[in-house]
Amino acid sequence: MEQEKYIGMDVHQATICVAVLDGRGKLIMECILETKAATILEFLRGLHGSLSVTFEEGTSAAWLYDLLKPHVSHLVVCDPRKNALLQDGSKSDRIDARKLAELLRGN
């Protein structure tokens, strides 16, 4: 059976902070990637199973959407103004990436 992975990406010009949750909501990986197509695609190729990805709308959103769409099962670009969960509590790129993955999973 194919394992679902939920991936939250906190995207910046030079780097992307990534959090990957499994189907039970357990954090299985955190990393920082360069915001480069080859680096992102290499990262995705290293993951197995059905991949669901989310990131917030921003200056890189269109480029990243076009890059990711053919390589993932489900892709959501969200409006940062509507993500109240991201504004609650502690704030860091790592925490934001994890909260995005949790929202995508439905927590």
C-alpha positions in Angstrom: 0.0 0.0 0.0 1.3 3.5 -0.9 2.1 5.7 2.1 0.7 9.2 2.0 3.2 12.0 2.8 2.1 15.6 3.7 4.7 18.2 2.9 4.6 21.8 4.2 7.0 24.3 2.6 7.8 27.7 4.0 9.2 29.3 0.8 11.8 32.1 0.7 13.9 33.5 -2.1 17.0 31.5 -1.3 15.7 28.6 0.8 12.7 26.5 1.5 12.1 25.1 5.0 10.3 21.7 4.6 8.4 19.5 7.0 7.2 16.0 6.0 4.4 14.2 8.0 3.4 10.6 7.5 -0.3 9.5 7.2 -0.6 9.3 11.0 0.7 12.9 11.4 4.1 11.9 12.7 6.9 14.2 11.7 9.3 12.1 9.6 11.6 14.7 8.2 12.6 18.4 8.4 15.1 20.0 6.1 16.1 23.2 4.4 16.4 23.2 0.6 17.9 25.7 -1.8 15.1 27.4 -3.9 16.4 25.7 -7.1 14.4 23.4 -9.4 17.1 20.7 -9.4 17.4 20.6 -5.6 13.6 20.5 -5.1 13.0 17.7 -7.6 15.9 15.7 -6.2 14.3 16.0 -2.7 10.9 14.8 -4.1 12.5 11.9 -5.9 13.8 10.7 -2.5 10.3 10.4 -1.0 8.2 7.4 -1.7 4.4 7.2 -1.7 1.7 9.6 -2.5 2.9 13.2 -2.0 0.6 16.1 -1.0 2.3 19.5 -0.8 1.3 22.9 0.4 2.9 26.3 0.5 1.8 29.9 0.9 1.1 32.2 -2.0 4.1 34.6 -2.6 6.5 35.8 -5.2 7.7 32.3 -6.1 4.2 30.6 -6.0 3.6 30.4 -9.8 7.1 29.1 -10.5 7.0 26.5 -7.7 3.4 25.4 -8.6 4.5 24.7 -12.2 7.6 22.9 -11.0 5.8 20.7 -8.4 2.5 19.9 -10.1 3.7 17.1 -12.4 5.5 15.4 -9.5 2.9 15.3 -6.7 -0.5 13.8 -6.1 -2.1 16.9 -4.5 -0.9 20.5 -4.5 -2.4 23.4 -2.5 -1.3 27.0 -2.7 -2.8 28.8 0.3 -3.5 32.4 1.2 -1.2 33.4 4.1 -3.8 35.9 5.3 -6.3 33.0 5.9 -3.9 30.9 7.9 -4.6 32.0 11.4 -2.9 28.9 12.8 0.4 30.1 11.5 0.0 33.3 13.4 -0.7 31.6 16.8 2.1 30.7 19.1 5.8 30.3 18.3 7.0 31.5 14.9 9.9 30.3 12.8 10.3 28.9 9.3 10.6 25.4 10.7 7.4 25.7 12.8 5.5 27.3 9.9 6.4 24.5 7.5 5.2 21.9 10.1 2.0 23.8 10.7 1.3 23.9 6.9 1.8 20.2 6.7 -0.6 19.6 9.6 -3.2 21.9 8.0 -2.9 19.9 4.8 -3.3 16.6 6.6 -6.4 17.9 8.2 -5.3 18.4 11.8 
